[in-house]
Amino acid sequence: MTDHDTGRSGRGGRGGRGGGADNTEYRIAHLQERLVREEVAELGMRIESRGGTVVVSGTVPTAECRDTVVRVAKEELGGTPVRTDIVVADPTAPDRPEELA
């Protein structure tokens, strides 16, 4: 498992044009940049390569934002299997008090 939240660019000596893991690393780095700069300005997404699958996880403010993250991930990662675990935060106040037992 590789942690991509370390700030590494993933753009090594071959410029990401190799096969296998190097290409996946490059594509993940590009996805992170796109999520931050272009589409949804999502900084809290964790993107990891696990075997042959890329896992995208985190919390977003709306279901629309989640859908955008999933769409962009599939576009950027092409034929790579993508698994998502994205939670939509519920910013609304509860309609009744919480009952503690």
Secondary structure, DSSP 8 states (H G I E B T S, - for coil): ---GGG------TTTT-SSHHHHHHHHHHHHHHHIIIIIS-----EEEEETTEEEEEEEES-HHHHHHHHHHHHHHHTTS-EEEEEEE---S--SS-----
